[in-house]
């Protein structure tokens, strides 16, 4: 069995259908089916359950799939490392990030890195924390900048970039006493809020809701949204206030929002650079980490 056949096998397993896999591999279906038959003959057992529309891995197929994916990742990583050794620092660096983190942490660092290594290009994928972690898990990115509640532990290599409090962002157009620069958690009950949609995993914002529930605080949520930029636009319009990490205001460039401290909020937000410790990082990624 050669590397080419392993790629055929993994693609069919990922697509769940030989026709789709053949299209993705830019080849006809009969030759691909023949290759799968040859692979099964080589290992001496069936690797797929087949029906008229799809294929599904057998127990033996699942074992081969897990090993094949690992082997192919090792080969791809090795090729990158060899190319870097022979040609100098070049290639594409893939970074996962939330939008608010991207604005705060990436532009100047990438620009400085580009001045040193002009042959490197960048692919930046954004999402919510659980989505960004999934990008790392699936090896779609090498590095990621994410925000979590400060006491969350992840099974990744990590470097803490910032620890900050949650604050209340209030519309400047509201009749808010200028001397009232802080509030208590209980005061949130009387304030209409625009909140981030609760996440089911890596729960930065579900943690805030859980804290309110434990304290017997019933939030007056008038709107929920995934995107912090949209939330700030709602706040600026006067729809409601928002509870977010303090530095997220960096994405909103105007004076129509003011910050009010929450004196007794027990949560803190941690921004971290993370990577998969089980995966050897490219030299590009290793050098870029030195920027933090």
C-alpha positions as CSV (number, residue, x, y, z in Angstrom):
1,X,0.0,0.0,0.0
2,X,1.5,3.4,-1.0
3,X,0.8,7.0,0.0
4,X,-1.4,7.6,-3.0
5,X,-3.7,4.7,-2.0
6,X,-3.8,6.0,1.6
7,X,-5.0,9.4,0.3
8,X,-7.6,7.7,-1.8
9,X,-8.9,5.7,1.2
10,X,-9.0,8.7,3.6
11,X,-10.8,10.8,1.0
12,X,-13.5,8.1,0.5
13,X,-13.9,7.8,4.3
14,X,-14.2,11.5,4.7
15,X,-16.7,12.0,1.9
16,X,-18.8,8.9,2.7
17,X,-19.4,8.3,-1.0
18,X,-17.2,7.1,-3.8
19,X,-18.7,9.4,-6.4
20,X,-18.0,12.5,-4.3
21,X,-14.5,11.3,-3.4
22,X,-13.7,10.7,-7.0
23,X,-14.8,14.2,-7.9
24,X,-12.7,15.6,-5.1
25,X,-9.7,13.6,-6.3
26,X,-10.2,14.7,-9.9
27,X,-10.5,11.1,-11.1
28,X,-13.2,8.8,-12.5
29,X,-15.2,6.6,-10.2
30,X,-14.2,3.1,-11.6
31,X,-10.4,3.5,-11.1
32,X,-11.1,4.7,-7.5
33,X,-13.3,1.7,-6.8
34,X,-10.6,-0.5,-8.2
35,X,-8.0,1.0,-5.9
36,X,-10.2,0.4,-2.9
37,X,-10.6,-3.2,-3.9
38,X,-6.8,-3.5,-4.2
39,X,-6.4,-2.0,-0.7
40,X,-8.9,-4.4,0.8
41,X,-7.1,-7.3,-0.9
42,X,-3.8,-6.2,0.5
43,X,-5.1,-6.0,4.1
44,X,-7.2,-9.1,3.7
45,X,-10.5,-7.7,5.1
46,X,-13.4,-5.4,4.2
47,X,-12.8,-1.8,5.0
48,X,-16.2,-0.4,4.1
49,X,-19.9,-1.4,4.4
50,X,-21.3,-0.4,1.0
51,X,-24.9,0.4,-0.1
52,X,-26.2,2.0,-3.3
53,X,-25.6,5.6,-2.1
54,X,-22.8,5.7,0.5
55,X,-20.0,3.8,2.2
56,X,-19.3,3.4,6.0
57,X,-16.2,2.3,7.7
58,X,-16.0,-1.2,9.2
59,X,-14.1,-1.7,12.5
60,X,-11.0,-2.6,10.5
61,X,-11.6,0.4,8.3
62,X,-11.8,2.8,11.2
63,X,-8.5,1.5,12.6
64,X,-6.8,2.0,9.2
65,X,-8.4,5.4,8.8
66,X,-7.0,6.6,12.2
67,X,-3.5,5.4,11.3
68,X,-3.7,6.7,7.8
69,X,-4.7,10.2,8.9
70,X,-1.8,10.2,11.3
71,X,0.7,9.0,8.7
72,X,-0.5,11.6,6.1
73,X,-0.3,14.4,8.6
74,X,3.3,13.3,9.5
75,X,4.2,13.3,5.8
76,X,2.7,16.7,5.2
77,X,4.5,18.2,8.2
78,X,7.8,16.6,7.2
79,X,7.5,18.0,3.6
80,X,6.9,21.5,5.1
81,X,9.9,21.1,7.4
82,X,12.2,19.9,4.6
83,X,11.1,22.7,2.3
84,X,11.8,25.3,5.0
85,X,15.2,23.8,5.6
86,X,16.2,23.8,2.0
87,X,14.6,27.1,0.9
88,X,14.6,29.3,4.0
89,X,11.5,30.6,5.8
90,X,8.5,30.5,3.4
91,X,5.1,29.0,3.1
92,X,1.7,29.8,4.5
93,X,0.9,30.3,8.2
94,X,-2.7,29.5,9.2
95,X,-4.0,31.3,12.3
96,X,-7.4,30.9,14.0
97,X,-8.9,33.8,15.9
98,X,-11.9,35.6,17.1
99,X,-12.5,38.9,15.4
100,X,-11.9,40.9,18.6
101,X,-8.6,39.1,19.2
102,X,-7.6,39.6,15.5
103,X,-8.0,43.3,15.8
104,X,-6.0,43.6,19.0
105,X,-3.2,41.1,18.5
106,X,-2.6,40.3,14.8
107,X,-2.2,43.3,12.4
108,X,1.0,44.8,13.8
109,X,2.6,41.4,14.6
110,X,1.9,40.1,11.1
111,X,3.2,43.3,9.5
112,X,6.4,43.1,11.6
113,X,6.8,39.5,10.7
114,X,6.3,40.2,7.0
115,X,9.1,42.7,7.1
116,X,11.5,40.0,8.3
117,X,10.1,37.1,6.3
118,X,8.5,38.5,3.0
119,X,8.0,35.0,1.5
120,X,5.5,33.9,4.2
121,X,1.8,34.3,3.4
122,X,-1.1,34.1,5.9
123,X,-4.5,32.5,6.2
124,X,-6.6,33.8,9.0
125,X,-9.8,32.0,10.0
126,X,-12.2,33.5,12.5
127,X,-14.9,32.2,14.7
128,X,-16.1,31.8,18.3
129,X,-13.8,30.2,20.8
130,X,-15.2,26.7,20.4
131,X,-15.0,27.0,16.6
132,X,-11.4,28.3,16.8
133,X,-10.4,25.4,19.0
134,X,-12.0,23.0,16.5
135,X,-9.9,24.5,13.8
136,X,-6.8,23.6,15.9
137,X,-8.2,20.1,16.5
138,X,-8.8,19.5,12.8
139,X,-5.3,20.9,11.9
140,X,-6.8,23.6,9.7
141,X,-4.7,26.1,11.7
142,X,-1.4,25.8,13.5
143,X,-1.9,28.7,16.0
144,X,-4.9,30.3,17.5
145,X,-5.7,33.4,19.6
146,X,-8.7,32.8,21.7
147,X,-10.6,34.2,24.7
148,X,-11.8,32.1,27.6
149,X,-12.8,32.5,31.2
150,X,-9.6,32.6,33.2
151,X,-10.0,29.3,35.0
152,X,-10.6,27.2,31.9
153,X,-7.9,24.6,31.2
154,X,-7.4,23.2,27.7
155,X,-5.3,20.3,26.6
156,X,-3.1,22.4,24.4
157,X,0.1,24.3,24.5
158,X,-0.8,27.8,25.5
159,X,0.7,31.2,26.3
160,X,-1.3,33.7,28.2
161,X,-1.5,37.1,26.5
162,X,-3.9,39.0,28.7
163,X,-6.2,38.6,31.7
164,X,-8.9,41.2,32.1
165,X,-12.2,41.8,33.8
166,X,-15.7,41.8,32.3
167,X,-17.3,45.3,32.2
168,X,-20.6,46.9,31.2
169,X,-20.7,48.8,28.0
170,X,-23.4,51.5,28.1
171,X,-24.7,53.7,25.3
172,X,-23.5,57.3,25.7
173,X,-27.0,58.5,24.7
174,X,-28.5,57.0,27.8
175,X,-29.2,59.3,30.8
176,X,-26.5,57.7,32.9
177,X,-25.1,59.6,35.9
178,X,-21.5,60.6,35.0
179,X,-20.5,59.8,38.6
180,X,-21.8,56.3,38.3
181,X,-18.6,54.6,37.1
182,X,-19.2,51.2,38.6
183,X,-22.2,48.9,39.5
184,X,-22.8,45.7,41.3
185,X,-23.8,42.4,39.6
186,X,-27.3,42.7,41.1
187,X,-27.8,46.0,39.3
188,X,-27.7,44.2,36.0
189,X,-31.3,43.1,36.6
190,X,-32.5,46.7,35.9
191,X,-30.6,47.2,32.7
192,X,-31.7,46.0,29.2
193,X,-28.8,43.9,27.8
194,X,-27.5,42.9,24.4
195,X,-25.6,39.7,25.0
196,X,-23.5,37.2,23.2
197,X,-25.3,34.0,22.3
198,X,-24.6,31.3,24.9
199,X,-22.1,28.7,23.8
200,X,-22.3,25.0,24.7
201,X,-18.5,24.4,24.7
202,X,-15.5,26.3,26.1
203,X,-18.2,28.5,27.7
204,X,-16.9,32.0,28.2
205,X,-20.4,33.5,28.0
206,X,-22.3,30.5,29.3
207,X,-20.0,30.9,32.4
208,X,-21.2,34.5,32.9
209,X,-24.9,33.4,32.6
210,X,-24.2,30.5,35.1
211,X,-22.6,33.0,37.5
212,X,-25.7,35.2,37.3
213,X,-28.0,32.2,37.9
214,X,-25.9,31.1,41.0
215,X,-26.3,34.6,42.4
216,X,-30.0,34.7,41.7
217,X,-29.7,37.4,39.1
218,X,-32.3,37.5,36.4
219,X,-30.9,39.2,33.4
220,X,-33.1,41.4,31.2
221,X,-31.8,40.2,27.8
222,X,-33.4,42.1,24.9
223,X,-31.2,40.7,22.1
224,X,-28.5,38.0,21.6
225,X,-26.0,37.9,18.8
226,X,-22.7,36.0,18.0
227,X,-20.8,39.0,16.6
228,X,-19.3,41.5,19.0
229,X,-19.2,44.2,16.3
230,X,-22.9,43.9,15.8
231,X,-23.5,43.9,19.6
232,X,-21.5,47.2,19.9
233,X,-23.6,48.7,17.0
234,X,-26.7,47.8,19.0
235,X,-25.3,49.4,22.1
236,X,-24.3,52.5,20.3
237,X,-27.9,52.8,19.0
238,X,-29.2,52.7,22.5
239,X,-30.9,49.3,22.3
240,X,-29.2,48.0,25.5
241,X,-25.9,47.7,27.4
242,X,-23.5,44.7,26.9
243,X,-21.3,42.7,29.2
244,X,-18.0,41.8,27.5
245,X,-14.2,41.6,28.2
246,X,-12.9,45.2,28.5
247,X,-10.5,45.1,25.5
248,X,-13.3,44.1,23.0
249,X,-14.2,47.8,22.6
250,X,-11.1,48.1,20.4
251,X,-13.2,47.0,17.4
252,X,-15.6,49.9,17.9
253,X,-14.0,53.2,16.8
254,X,-16.3,55.9,18.2
255,X,-17.2,57.7,21.4
256,X,-20.8,56.6,21.6
257,X,-20.2,53.9,24.2
258,X,-18.8,54.3,27.7
259,X,-17.4,51.7,30.1
260,X,-18.8,50.9,33.6
261,X,-16.9,48.6,35.9
262,X,-18.7,45.7,37.6
263,X,-17.3,45.7,41.1
264,X,-18.2,42.2,42.3
265,X,-18.0,40.2,39.0
266,X,-16.0,37.1,39.9
267,X,-15.1,36.2,36.3
268,X,-12.0,37.2,34.4
269,X,-11.3,36.7,30.7
270,X,-8.1,35.1,29.6
271,X,-6.7,35.7,26.1
272,X,-4.3,32.9,25.0
273,X,-2.2,31.8,22.1
274,X,-2.8,28.1,21.7
275,X,-1.4,25.2,19.6
276,X,-1.6,21.4,19.4
277,X,1.3,20.0,21.4
278,X,0.9,16.6,19.6
279,X,1.6,18.2,16.2
280,X,5.1,19.4,15.3
281,X,4.9,23.1,14.4
282,X,6.4,24.5,11.2
283,X,9.4,26.8,11.6
284,X,7.1,29.6,10.4
285,X,4.8,29.0,13.3
286,X,7.6,28.7,15.8
287,X,9.2,32.0,14.7
288,X,5.8,33.7,14.7
289,X,5.2,32.7,18.3
290,X,8.2,34.7,19.2
291,X,6.2,37.8,18.3
292,X,4.0,37.3,21.4
